[in-house]
């Protein structure tokens, strides 16, 4: 569930955009600014979320 994943990421200090609207409510928009931020996102998804 994209909304639940967005909440879990927020709890880890990673802000993503969740759209609670029909047809797009299964998606997140993630914008990463630096290599370090990208690595943190990937590691969080691997270890804590997925």
TORFIVEX-390713 format. One record per residue (C-alpha): residue number from 1; residue in one letter; x, z, y. Coordinates in Angstrom, 2 decimals. Layout:
{k NUM | r A | c1 X | c3 Z | c2 Y}
...
This chain:
{k 1 | r X | c1 0.00 | c3 0.00 | c2 0.00}
{k 2 | r X | c1 1.58 | c3 -1.14 | c2 3.27}
{k 3 | r X | c1 0.02 | c3 1.64 | c2 5.33}
{k 4 | r X | c1 1.42 | c3 4.29 | c2 3.03}
{k 5 | r X | c1 4.86 | c3 2.66 | c2 3.06}
{k 6 | r X | c1 4.79 | c3 2.55 | c2 6.87}
{k 7 | r X | c1 4.01 | c3 6.27 | c2 6.93}
{k 8 | r X | c1 6.81 | c3 7.07 | c2 4.49}
{k 9 | r X | c1 9.29 | c3 5.09 | c2 6.57}
{k 10 | r X | c1 8.12 | c3 6.86 | c2 9.75}
{k 11 | r X | c1 8.76 | c3 10.19 | c2 8.04}
{k 12 | r X | c1 12.35 | c3 8.99 | c2 7.50}
{k 13 | r X | c1 12.67 | c3 8.06 | c2 11.19}
{k 14 | r X | c1 12.28 | c3 4.33 | c2 10.62}
{k 15 | r X | c1 9.61 | c3 2.75 | c2 12.79}
{k 16 | r X | c1 7.79 | c3 -0.32 | c2 11.48}
{k 17 | r X | c1 4.65 | c3 -2.12 | c2 12.59}
{k 18 | r X | c1 1.60 | c3 -1.88 | c2 10.32}
{k 19 | r X | c1 -1.46 | c3 -3.98 | c2 11.07}
{k 20 | r X | c1 -4.63 | c3 -2.40 | c2 9.72}
{k 21 | r X | c1 -6.64 | c3 -5.60 | c2 9.96}
{k 22 | r X | c1 -8.22 | c3 -7.86 | c2 7.35}
{k 23 | r X | c1 -5.91 | c3 -10.48 | c2 5.83}
{k 24 | r X | c1 -2.74 | c3 -8.83 | c2 7.14}
{k 25 | r X | c1 -3.23 | c3 -5.21 | c2 6.04}
{k 26 | r X | c1 -0.83 | c3 -5.69 | c2 3.12}
{k 27 | r X | c1 2.12 | c3 -6.49 | c2 5.37}
{k 28 | r X | c1 4.63 | c3 -4.70 | c2 7.58}
{k 29 | r X | c1 6.63 | c3 -6.12 | c2 10.44}
{k 30 | r X | c1 10.17 | c3 -4.81 | c2 10.46}
{k 31 | r X | c1 12.62 | c3 -5.56 | c2 13.26}
{k 32 | r X | c1 16.19 | c3 -4.38 | c2 12.84}
{k 33 | r X | c1 18.64 | c3 -4.39 | c2 15.72}
{k 34 | r X | c1 22.03 | c3 -3.64 | c2 14.20}
{k 35 | r X | c1 23.81 | c3 -3.96 | c2 10.88}
{k 36 | r X | c1 23.79 | c3 -0.17 | c2 10.60}
{k 37 | r X | c1 20.02 | c3 -0.01 | c2 11.12}
{k 38 | r X | c1 19.51 | c3 -2.72 | c2 8.53}
{k 39 | r X | c1 21.69 | c3 -0.89 | c2 6.02}
{k 40 | r X | c1 19.79 | c3 2.36 | c2 6.65}
{k 41 | r X | c1 16.47 | c3 0.60 | c2 6.09}
{k 42 | r X | c1 17.64 | c3 -1.01 | c2 2.85}
{k 43 | r X | c1 19.11 | c3 2.24 | c2 1.52}
{k 44 | r X | c1 15.95 | c3 4.18 | c2 2.42}
{k 45 | r X | c1 13.79 | c3 1.64 | c2 0.64}
{k 46 | r X | c1 16.02 | c3 1.67 | c2 -2.44}
{k 47 | r X | c1 16.51 | c3 5.42 | c2 -2.77}
{k 48 | r X | c1 13.53 | c3 7.16 | c2 -1.26}
{k 49 | r X | c1 10.65 | c3 4.74 | c2 -1.30}
{k 50 | r X | c1 10.82 | c3 2.14 | c2 -4.07}
